[in-house]
Amino acid sequence: MWLLDKMLKTLVHRGRLVVTDHDGKVYRYGEGVDAEAIAIRLTDKGAAFHIAKDPRVGAGEAYMDGRLVVEPPHDIRDFVLFVTSQKRRDTLRARGPLRRAGEVIASRIDQFNRRSASSRNVRHHYDLTRQFYEQFLDEDRQYSMAYYRDPANTLERAQIDKKALIAAKLRLQPGMRVLDIGGGWGGLGLYLNRHFGCEVLGVSLAPDQVRFANERAEAAGVADKVRFQLIDYRDVAGTFNRITSVGMIEHVGAPNFAEYFAKTRELLADDGIMLTHTIGRRGPPGTTDKWTRKYIFPGGYIPAMSELVSALERTRWEIADIEVLRYHYAYTLAEWYRRATLHEAEITALYDARMFRMWQFYLAGAEQSFRHGSMVNFHIQTVKRRDAVPMTRDYISAEAARLSALDDAPQWHLASAAE
């Protein structure tokens, strides 16, 4: 416990943290009284050292394995947000040059997403059962940042507004051909077809997502206009008037950004528009942390703006508009966490308690990255010809407002019962 004790004494400056070791000895950190403290308990002799030797991996693993328990009335989200809100040095820099270099190399190697690796990595995350994602996503199964025009809005309302914002930036017209890279569970493609009569092709490497999206298109009677294929974006052929990429480029890897943008430029009509919606870093290029690479997104990488702009420049795109969306994903993740936690019994029955705790830790850790850390979202609108969009961006807000008003937000099927 001595190493973890030393670390927490340096880390915790505000608020109160109480740690009870496996032998019953109690350690206190920060200011305040125990009654207001976040209290955690370590359940075996080796838990403290497992956390201290590599906190960014060890804490998550200890929680997943039941070696770190957060005492009520708090939970793991409270603990993660508490720890990450403390003022501290950059932990990556504090590790020393050799270890830092090792992490950079490991992260970069993990990003070399050859075709076989890309398919395997996507299935690792997105081929969890449909029933699992139903426990916390909105009714349209939007698994990316929602757009909170008002933080008090429901998740359902915010996801409708996200789709409206994307559609507004695409400047769609009836009959256009749209390529939706990533595709998800089909919600965005069906939305674009419903409001604009577009012909949509969604592509993905997640088999169950593709099956479900095609089932939805069939049920809506638009399977002749909205199709989803299990195919790598690099194998798509044809010409499209518009391209959407929502939550996709995070799986491409920095070494492959230029290839990605070269291929999408090849697929876009000369007067076309592409909208890239991605998680991004506020600062310079970085690394994907080891815990996330191991358990959640193998091969994944969150790009810095400089990396995306550099790749776009090298592939002869013109950037028409950039928007940085800051806290929207924090609100989204907090609501996903709330809904997942309400469904602990269902998720545990589908998998096991370790999987449930892993997902809790992932959602809480992701939220803190947008609330206290370096993560934001980027919207990058790119064109091949600068006259493809108007001189000012007034059209975006006007069209987004029009589209948002067309749809009433459904209520989540268990929200009222849980409150």
TIKE-892023 format. One record per residue (C-alpha): residue number from 1; residue in three letters; x, y, z. Coordinates in steps of 0.2 Angstrom, whole numbers, padded with zeros to 4 digits. Layout:
TIKE-892023
+-----+-----+-------+-------+-------+
:   k :   r :     x :     y :     z :
+-----+-----+-------+-------+-------+
: NUM : Ala :     X :     Y :     Z :
...
+-----+-----+-------+-------+-------+
end
This chain:
TIKE-892023
+-----+-----+-------+-------+-------+
:   k :   r :     x :     y :     z :
+-----+-----+-------+-------+-------+
:   1 : Met :  0000 :  0000 :  0000 :
:   2 : Trp :  0015 :  0012 :  0002 :
:   3 : Leu :  0016 :  0015 : -0016 :
:   4 : Leu : -0002 :  0019 : -0019 :
:   5 : Asp : -0002 :  0029 : -0003 :
:   6 : Lys :  0012 :  0040 : -0009 :
:   7 : Met :  0004 :  0042 : -0026 :
:   8 : Leu : -0013 :  0047 : -0018 :
:   9 : Lys : -0005 :  0060 : -0006 :
:  10 : Thr :  0002 :  0069 : -0021 :
:  11 : Leu : -0013 :  0067 : -0032 :
:  12 : Val : -0028 :  0072 : -0021 :
:  13 : His : -0029 :  0091 : -0016 :
:  14 : Arg : -0048 :  0094 : -0016 :
:  15 : Gly : -0062 :  0085 : -0008 :
:  16 : Arg : -0060 :  0069 :  0003 :
:  17 : Leu : -0055 :  0051 : -0002 :
:  18 : Val : -0055 :  0037 :  0011 :
:  19 : Val : -0046 :  0021 :  0006 :
:  20 : Thr : -0048 :  0005 :  0017 :
:  21 : Asp : -0035 : -0008 :  0013 :
:  22 : His : -0038 : -0027 :  0013 :
:  23 : Asp : -0032 : -0028 :  0031 :
:  24 : Gly : -0044 : -0015 :  0038 :
:  25 : Lys : -0031 :  0000 :  0039 :
:  26 : Val : -0039 :  0016 :  0034 :
:  27 : Tyr : -0030 :  0030 :  0024 :
:  28 : Arg : -0037 :  0047 :  0021 :
:  29 : Tyr : -0033 :  0060 :  0008 :
:  30 : Gly : -0037 :  0078 :  0004 :
:  31 : Glu : -0048 :  0090 :  0014 :
:  32 : Gly : -0065 :  0088 :  0022 :
:  33 : Val : -0074 :  0076 :  0033 :
:  34 : Asp : -0076 :  0057 :  0031 :
:  35 : Ala : -0095 :  0058 :  0030 :
:  36 : Glu : -0093 :  0068 :  0014 :
:  37 : Ala : -0079 :  0057 :  0007 :
:  38 : Ile : -0079 :  0045 : -0008 :
:  39 : Ala : -0074 :  0029 :  0000 :
:  40 : Ile : -0066 :  0014 : -0008 :
:  41 : Arg : -0061 : -0003 : -0002 :
:  42 : Leu : -0047 : -0015 : -0008 :
:  43 : Thr : -0052 : -0033 : -0006 :
:  44 : Asp : -0035 : -0042 : -0007 :
:  45 : Lys : -0017 : -0040 : -0003 :
:  46 : Gly : -0011 : -0036 : -0020 :
:  47 : Ala : -0024 : -0024 : -0026 :
:  48 : Ala : -0015 : -0008 : -0020 :
:  49 : Phe :  0001 : -0013 : -0029 :
:  50 : His : -0008 : -0018 : -0045 :
:  51 : Ile : -0016 : -0001 : -0046 :
:  52 : Ala :  0000 :  0009 : -0041 :
:  53 : Lys :  0012 :  0001 : -0053 :
:  54 : Asp :  0001 :  0006 : -0069 :
:  55 : Pro : -0014 :  0016 : -0063 :
:  56 : Arg : -0022 :  0019 : -0080 :
:  57 : Val : -0023 :  0000 : -0082 :
:  58 : Gly : -0023 : -0006 : -0064 :
:  59 : Ala : -0037 :  0004 : -0058 :
:  60 : Gly : -0049 : -0002 : -0071 :
:  61 : Glu : -0044 : -0020 : -0070 :
:  62 : Ala : -0045 : -0019 : -0051 :
:  63 : Tyr : -0063 : -0013 : -0052 :
:  64 : Met : -0068 : -0025 : -0066 :
:  65 : Asp : -0061 : -0040 : -0055 :
:  66 : Gly : -0070 : -0034 : -0039 :
:  67 : Arg : -0053 : -0030 : -0031 :
:  68 : Leu : -0058 : -0011 : -0029 :
:  69 : Val : -0075 : -0008 : -0022 :
:  70 : Val : -0083 :  0009 : -0021 :
:  71 : Glu : -0094 :  0011 : -0006 :
:  72 : Pro : -0112 :  0018 : -0007 :
:  73 : Pro : -0119 :  0030 : -0009 :
:  74 : His : -0105 :  0033 : -0022 :
:  75 : Asp : -0101 :  0023 : -0037 :
:  76 : Ile : -0086 :  0021 : -0049 :
:  77 : Arg : -0092 :  0036 : -0060 :
:  78 : Asp : -0090 :  0047 : -0044 :
:  79 : Phe : -0073 :  0040 : -0040 :
:  80 : Val : -0067 :  0042 : -0058 :
:  81 : Leu : -0073 :  0060 : -0060 :
:  82 : Phe : -0066 :  0064 : -0043 :
:  83 : Val : -0049 :  0058 : -0046 :
:  84 : Thr : -0047 :  0065 : -0064 :
:  85 : Ser : -0054 :  0082 : -0058 :
:  86 : Gln : -0038 :  0084 : -0047 :
:  87 : Lys : -0024 :  0096 : -0052 :
:  88 : Arg : -0010 :  0085 : -0057 :
:  89 : Arg :  0005 :  0083 : -0069 :
:  90 : Asp :  0003 :  0075 : -0086 :
:  91 : Thr :  0005 :  0057 : -0081 :
:  92 : Leu :  0012 :  0052 : -0097 :
:  93 : Arg :  0026 :  0064 : -0096 :
:  94 : Ala :  0029 :  0059 : -0078 :
:  95 : Arg :  0033 :  0042 : -0083 :
:  96 : Gly :  0050 :  0046 : -0090 :
:  97 : Pro :  0056 :  0046 : -0108 :
:  98 : Leu :  0059 :  0027 : -0110 :
:  99 : Arg :  0042 :  0021 : -0104 :
: 100 : Arg :  0034 :  0036 : -0113 :
: 101 : Ala :  0042 :  0030 : -0129 :
: 102 : Gly :  0037 :  0013 : -0126 :
: 103 : Glu :  0019 :  0018 : -0125 :
: 104 : Val :  0019 :  0028 : -0141 :
: 105 : Ile :  0027 :  0014 : -0150 :
: 106 : Ala :  0014 :  0001 : -0144 :
: 107 : Ser :  0000 :  0013 : -0148 :
: 108 : Arg :  0006 :  0016 : -0166 :
: 109 : Ile :  0009 : -0003 : -0169 :
: 110 : Asp : -0009 : -0006 : -0163 :
: 111 : Gln : -0015 :  0007 : -0176 :
: 112 : Phe : -0008 : -0002 : -0192 :
: 113 : Asn : -0026 : -0008 : -0197 :
: 114 : Arg : -0023 : -0020 : -0211 :
: 115 : Arg : -0040 : -0027 : -0218 :
: 116 : Ser : -0040 : -0043 : -0207 :
: 117 : Ala : -0036 : -0033 : -0192 :
: 118 : Ser : -0049 : -0019 : -0195 :
: 119 : Ser : -0062 : -0032 : -0196 :
: 120 : Arg : -0057 : -0041 : -0180 :
: 121 : Asn : -0055 : -0025 : -0171 :
: 122 : Val : -0073 : -0019 : -0176 :
: 123 : Arg : -0081 : -0035 : -0171 :
: 124 : His : -0072 : -0035 : -0154 :
: 125 : His : -0083 : -0019 : -0149 :
: 126 : Tyr : -0098 : -0018 : -0161 :
: 127 : Asp : -0103 : -0037 : -0162 :
: 128 : Leu : -0109 : -0037 : -0144 :
: 129 : Thr : -0127 : -0042 : -0144 :
: 130 : Arg : -0141 : -0031 : -0150 :
: 131 : Gln : -0149 : -0033 : -0133 :
: 132 : Phe : -0134 : -0026 : -0124 :
: 133 : Tyr : -0134 : -0010 : -0133 :
: 134 : Glu : -0153 : -0008 : -0131 :
: 135 : Gln : -0149 : -0007 : -0112 :
: 136 : Phe : -0142 :  0011 : -0114 :
: 137 : Leu : -0143 :  0018 : -0131 :
: 138 : Asp : -0158 :  0029 : -0137 :
: 139 : Glu : -0172 :  0021 : -0147 :
: 140 : Asp : -0163 :  0024 : -0164 :
: 141 : Arg : -0147 :  0016 : -0157 :
: 142 : Gln : -0136 :  0031 : -0160 :
: 143 : Tyr : -0119 :  0026 : -0154 :
: 144 : Ser : -0110 :  0043 : -0155 :
: 145 : Met : -0111 :  0060 : -0148 :
: 146 : Ala : -0128 :  0067 : -0146 :
: 147 : Tyr : -0130 :  0086 : -0149 :
: 148 : Tyr : -0137 :  0095 : -0133 :
: 149 : Arg : -0144 :  0111 : -0138 :
: 150 : Asp : -0150 :  0112 : -0120 :
: 151 : Pro : -0141 :  0101 : -0107 :
: 152 : Ala : -0158 :  0098 : -0100 :
: 153 : Asn : -0164 :  0089 : -0116 :
: 154 : Thr : -0167 :  0070 : -0116 :
: 155 : Leu : -0155 :  0059 : -0125 :
: 156 : Glu : -0168 :  0055 : -0138 :
: 157 : Arg : -0170 :  0074 : -0142 :
: 158 : Ala : -0151 :  0077 : -0142 :
: 159 : Gln : -0149 :  0062 : -0155 :
: 160 : Ile : -0162 :  0069 : -0166 :
: 161 : Asp : -0153 :  0086 : -0165 :
: 162 : Lys : -0137 :  0078 : -0169 :
: 163 : Lys : -0144 :  0070 : -0185 :
: 164 : Ala : -0152 :  0086 : -0190 :
: 165 : Leu : -0135 :  0095 : -0188 :
: 166 : Ile : -0126 :  0083 : -0199 :
: 167 : Ala : -0140 :  0083 : -0212 :
: 168 : Ala : -0139 :  0102 : -0212 :
: 169 : Lys : -0120 :  0102 : -0216 :
: 170 : Leu : -0123 :  0090 : -0230 :
: 171 : Arg : -0135 :  0102 : -0240 :
: 172 : Leu : -0145 :  0087 : -0246 :
: 173 : Gln : -0157 :  0087 : -0261 :
: 174 : Pro : -0170 :  0073 : -0265 :
: 175 : Gly : -0162 :  0059 : -0275 :
: 176 : Met : -0144 :  0062 : -0270 :
: 177 : Arg : -0133 :  0046 : -0267 :
: 178 : Val : -0126 :  0046 : -0250 :
: 179 : Leu : -0112 :  0035 : -0243 :
: 180 : Asp : -0113 :  0032 : -0225 :
: 181 : Ile : -0096 :  0025 : -0219 :
: 182 : Gly : -0098 :  0016 : -0203 :
: 183 : Gly : -0117 :  0014 : -0205 :
: 184 : Gly : -0120 :  0009 : -0187 :
: 185 : Trp : -0137 :  0002 : -0184 :
: 186 : Gly : -0144 :  0011 : -0199 :
: 187 : Gly : -0152 :  0026 : -0190 :
: 188 : Leu : -0143 :  0040 : -0199 :
: 189 : Gly : -0145 :  0032 : -0216 :
: 190 : Leu : -0164 :  0030 : -0213 :
: 191 : Tyr : -0165 :  0047 : -0207 :
: 192 : Leu : -0158 :  0055 : -0223 :
: 193 : Asn : -0169 :  0044 : -0234 :
: 194 : Arg : -0184 :  0049 : -0224 :
: 195 : His : -0182 :  0068 : -0224 :
: 196 : Phe : -0174 :  0069 : -0241 :
: 197 : Gly : -0178 :  0054 : -0252 :
: 198 : Cys : -0159 :  0050 : -0253 :
: 199 : Glu : -0152 :  0034 : -0259 :
: 200 : Val : -0140 :  0028 : -0245 :
: 201 : Leu : -0127 :  0015 : -0245 :
: 202 : Gly : -0120 :  0011 : -0227 :
: 203 : Val : -0104 :  0001 : -0226 :
: 204 : Ser : -0098 : -0007 : -0210 :
: 205 : Leu : -0087 : -0022 : -0204 :
: 206 : Ala : -0099 : -0026 : -0190 :
: 207 : Pro : -0110 : -0041 : -0196 :
: 208 : Asp : -0124 : -0039 : -0183 :
: 209 : Gln : -0125 : -0020 : -0186 :
: 210 : Val : -0127 : -0023 : -0205 :
: 211 : Arg : -0140 : -0037 : -0203 :
: 212 : Phe : -0150 : -0026 : -0191 :
: 213 : Ala : -0149 : -0010 : -0202 :
: 214 : Asn : -0155 : -0020 : -0217 :
: 215 : Glu : -0169 : -0027 : -0206 :
: 216 : Arg : -0174 : -0009 : -0202 :
: 217 : Ala : -0174 : -0004 : -0220 :
: 218 : Glu : -0185 : -0018 : -0225 :
: 219 : Ala : -0197 : -0015 : -0211 :
: 220 : Ala : -0198 :  0003 : -0216 :
: 221 : Gly : -0201 : -0002 : -0234 :
: 222 : Val : -0186 :  0007 : -0241 :
: 223 : Ala : -0174 : -0007 : -0244 :
: 224 : Asp : -0173 : -0003 : -0262 :
: 225 : Lys : -0166 :  0015 : -0257 :
: 226 : Val : -0157 :  0012 : -0241 :
: 227 : Arg : -0144 : -0003 : -0241 :
: 228 : Phe : -0131 : -0009 : -0229 :
: 229 : Gln : -0116 : -0019 : -0234 :
: 230 : Leu : -0103 : -0029 : -0224 :
: 231 : Ile : -0088 : -0021 : -0234 :
: 232 : Asp : -0072 : -0012 : -0230 :
: 233 : Tyr : -0073 :  0006 : -0236 :
: 234 : Arg : -0058 :  0004 : -0246 :
: 235 : Asp : -0068 : -0008 : -0257 :
: 236 : Val : -0082 :  0003 : -0261 :
: 237 : Ala : -0084 :  0008 : -0279 :
: 238 : Gly : -0095 :  0022 : -0288 :
: 239 : Thr : -0098 :  0040 : -0286 :
: 240 : Phe : -0108 :  0048 : -0272 :
: 241 : Asn : -0115 :  0066 : -0270 :
: 242 : Arg : -0112 :  0066 : -0251 :
: 243 : Ile : -0102 :  0056 : -0239 :
: 244 : Thr : -0105 :  0055 : -0220 :
: 245 : Ser : -0092 :  0047 : -0208 :
: 246 : Val : -0098 :  0047 : -0190 :
: 247 : Gly : -0087 :  0039 : -0177 :
: 248 : Met : -0078 :  0030 : -0190 :
: 249 : Ile : -0061 :  0038 : -0192 :
: 250 : Glu : -0057 :  0034 : -0174 :
: 251 : His : -0054 :  0016 : -0180 :
: 252 : Val : -0044 :  0020 : -0195 :
: 253 : Gly : -0027 :  0024 : -0186 :
: 254 : Ala : -0016 :  0039 : -0189 :
: 255 : Pro : -0004 :  0029 : -0201 :
: 256 : Asn : -0019 :  0027 : -0212 :
: 257 : Phe : -0027 :  0044 : -0212 :
: 258 : Ala : -0021 :  0049 : -0229 :
: 259 : Glu : -0026 :  0033 : -0237 :
: 260 : Tyr : -0044 :  0036 : -0230 :
: 261 : Phe : -0046 :  0053 : -0236 :
: 262 : Ala : -0038 :  0049 : -0253 :
: 263 : Lys : -0051 :  0035 : -0255 :
: 264 : Thr : -0066 :  0046 : -0250 :
: 265 : Arg : -0061 :  0060 : -0261 :
: 266 : Glu : -0060 :  0047 : -0276 :
: 267 : Leu : -0078 :  0042 : -0271 :
: 268 : Leu : -0086 :  0060 : -0270 :
: 269 : Ala : -0093 :  0069 : -0285 :
: 270 : Asp : -0084 :  0085 : -0290 :
: 271 : Asp : -0098 :  0096 : -0282 :
: 272 : Gly : -0100 :  0085 : -0267 :
: 273 : Ile : -0098 :  0087 : -0248 :
: 274 : Met : -0091 :  0076 : -0235 :
: 275 : Leu : -0095 :  0078 : -0217 :
: 276 : Thr : -0083 :  0069 : -0204 :
: 277 : His : -0089 :  0068 : -0186 :
: 278 : Thr : -0076 :  0062 : -0175 :
: 279 : Ile : -0069 :  0062 : -0157 :
: 280 : Gly : -0054 :  0073 : -0157 :
: 281 : Arg : -0040 :  0079 : -0146 :
: 282 : Arg : -0039 :  0097 : -0140 :
: 283 : Gly : -0020 :  0097 : -0141 :
: 284 : Pro : -0006 :  0089 : -0151 :
: 285 : Pro : -0005 :  0070 : -0157 :
: 286 : Gly : -0005 :  0058 : -0142 :
: 287 : Thr : -0008 :  0039 : -0139 :
: 288 : Thr : -0022 :  0028 : -0135 :
: 289 : Asp : -0021 :  0022 : -0117 :
: 290 : Lys : -0017 :  0004 : -0114 :
: 291 : Trp : -0033 : -0001 : -0105 :
: 292 : Thr : -0044 :  0006 : -0119 :
: 293 : Arg : -0033 : -0003 : -0132 :
: 294 : Lys : -0034 : -0019 : -0122 :
: 295 : Tyr : -0052 : -0020 : -0117 :
: 296 : Ile : -0063 : -0008 : -0128 :
: 297 : Phe : -0056 : -0002 : -0144 :
: 298 : Pro : -0041 : -0012 : -0151 :
: 299 : Gly : -0033 : -0002 : -0165 :
: 300 : Gly : -0042 :  0014 : -0160 :
: 301 : Tyr : -0035 :  0031 : -0160 :
: 302 : Ile : -0042 :  0048 : -0156 :
: 303 : Pro : -0035 :  0060 : -0169 :
: 304 : Ala : -0028 :  0078 : -0166 :
: 305 : Met : -0034 :  0091 : -0178 :
: 306 : Ser : -0017 :  0094 : -0185 :
: 307 : Glu : -0016 :  0075 : -0190 :
: 308 : Leu : -0033 :  0077 : -0199 :
: 309 : Val : -0029 :  0093 : -0207 :
: 310 : Ser : -0012 :  0087 : -0213 :
: 311 : Ala : -0020 :  0071 : -0221 :
: 312 : Leu : -0033 :  0082 : -0229 :
: 313 : Glu : -0020 :  0094 : -0237 :
: 314 : Arg : -0010 :  0079 : -0243 :
: 315 : Thr : -0025 :  0072 : -0252 :
: 316 : Arg : -0030 :  0089 : -0260 :
: 317 : Trp : -0046 :  0091 : -0250 :
: 318 : Glu : -0053 :  0109 : -0247 :
: 319 : Ile : -0059 :  0112 : -0229 :
: 320 : Ala : -0076 :  0121 : -0230 :
: 321 : Asp : -0080 :  0122 : -0211 :
: 322 : Ile : -0074 :  0116 : -0194 :
: 323 : Glu : -0084 :  0115 : -0178 :
: 324 : Val : -0077 :  0110 : -0161 :
: 325 : Leu : -0091 :  0102 : -0150 :
: 326 : Arg : -0084 :  0102 : -0132 :
: 327 : Tyr : -0096 :  0095 : -0119 :
: 328 : His : -0109 :  0086 : -0129 :
: 329 : Tyr : -0101 :  0069 : -0127 :
: 330 : Ala : -0099 :  0071 : -0108 :
: 331 : Tyr : -0118 :  0073 : -0107 :
: 332 : Thr : -0121 :  0059 : -0119 :
: 333 : Leu : -0109 :  0047 : -0109 :
: 334 : Ala : -0117 :  0052 : -0092 :
: 335 : Glu : -0134 :  0047 : -0099 :
: 336 : Trp : -0127 :  0031 : -0106 :
: 337 : Tyr : -0119 :  0027 : -0089 :
: 338 : Arg : -0135 :  0030 : -0080 :
: 339 : Arg : -0145 :  0019 : -0091 :
: 340 : Ala : -0133 :  0005 : -0091 :
: 341 : Thr : -0132 :  0005 : -0072 :
: 342 : Leu : -0151 :  0004 : -0071 :
: 343 : His : -0149 : -0012 : -0082 :
: 344 : Glu : -0136 : -0020 : -0071 :
: 345 : Ala : -0146 : -0036 : -0069 :
: 346 : Glu : -0149 : -0037 : -0088 :
: 347 : Ile : -0132 : -0034 : -0093 :
: 348 : Thr : -0125 : -0046 : -0080 :
: 349 : Ala : -0137 : -0060 : -0087 :
: 350 : Leu : -0131 : -0057 : -0105 :
: 351 : Tyr : -0113 : -0058 : -0100 :
: 352 : Asp : -0107 : -0057 : -0082 :
: 353 : Ala : -0103 : -0045 : -0068 :
: 354 : Arg : -0085 : -0042 : -0074 :
: 355 : Met : -0092 : -0036 : -0091 :
: 356 : Phe : -0104 : -0025 : -0083 :
: 357 : Arg : -0091 : -0017 : -0072 :
: 358 : Met : -0079 : -0015 : -0087 :
: 359 : Trp : -0093 : -0006 : -0096 :
: 360 : Gln : -0096 :  0006 : -0082 :
: 361 : Phe : -0078 :  0010 : -0080 :
: 362 : Tyr : -0076 :  0013 : -0099 :
: 363 : Leu : -0091 :  0025 : -0099 :
: 364 : Ala : -0086 :  0034 : -0084 :
: 365 : Gly : -0068 :  0036 : -0090 :
: 366 : Ala : -0074 :  0042 : -0107 :
: 367 : Glu : -0085 :  0055 : -0099 :
: 368 : Gln : -0071 :  0062 : -0088 :
: 369 : Ser : -0060 :  0064 : -0104 :
: 370 : Phe : -0074 :  0076 : -0111 :
: 371 : Arg : -0077 :  0084 : -0095 :
: 372 : His : -0060 :  0086 : -0087 :
: 373 : Gly : -0048 :  0079 : -0100 :
: 374 : Ser : -0042 :  0083 : -0118 :
: 375 : Met : -0056 :  0075 : -0128 :
: 376 : Val : -0069 :  0085 : -0139 :
: 377 : Asn : -0078 :  0081 : -0155 :
: 378 : Phe : -0074 :  0088 : -0172 :
: 379 : His : -0086 :  0091 : -0187 :
: 380 : Ile : -0075 :  0094 : -0203 :
: 381 : Gln : -0084 :  0098 : -0218 :
: 382 : Thr : -0074 :  0095 : -0234 :
: 383 : Val : -0077 :  0098 : -0252 :
: 384 : Lys : -0068 :  0097 : -0269 :
: 385 : Arg : -0074 :  0113 : -0275 :
: 386 : Arg : -0076 :  0128 : -0264 :
: 387 : Asp : -0093 :  0134 : -0272 :
: 388 : Ala : -0101 :  0118 : -0266 :
: 389 : Val : -0107 :  0127 : -0250 :
: 390 : Pro : -0113 :  0145 : -0247 :
: 391 : Met : -0101 :  0159 : -0242 :
: 392 : Thr : -0108 :  0160 : -0224 :
: 393 : Arg : -0113 :  0146 : -0213 :
: 394 : Asp : -0130 :  0153 : -0209 :
: 395 : Tyr : -0138 :  0139 : -0219 :
: 396 : Ile : -0132 :  0126 : -0206 :
: 397 : Ser : -0142 :  0133 : -0191 :
: 398 : Ala : -0157 :  0137 : -0201 :
: 399 : Glu : -0158 :  0120 : -0209 :
: 400 : Ala : -0154 :  0111 : -0193 :
: 401 : Ala : -0168 :  0120 : -0184 :
: 402 : Arg : -0180 :  0116 : -0198 :
: 403 : Leu : -0176 :  0097 : -0197 :
: 404 : Ser : -0176 :  0096 : -0178 :
: 405 : Ala : -0194 :  0103 : -0178 :
: 406 : Leu : -0200 :  0089 : -0189 :
: 407 : Asp : -0197 :  0075 : -0177 :
: 408 : Asp : -0204 :  0073 : -0159 :
: 409 : Ala : -0192 :  0064 : -0147 :
: 410 : Pro : -0198 :  0047 : -0141 :
: 411 : Gln : -0197 :  0043 : -0123 :
: 412 : Trp : -0185 :  0030 : -0118 :
: 413 : His : -0195 :  0014 : -0113 :
: 414 : Leu : -0188 :  0013 : -0095 :
: 415 : Ala : -0184 :  0031 : -0091 :
: 416 : Ser : -0200 :  0036 : -0082 :
: 417 : Ala : -0200 :  0020 : -0073 :
: 418 : Ala : -0183 :  0022 : -0066 :
: 419 : Glu : -0185 :  0040 : -0060 :
+-----+-----+-------+-------+-------+
end
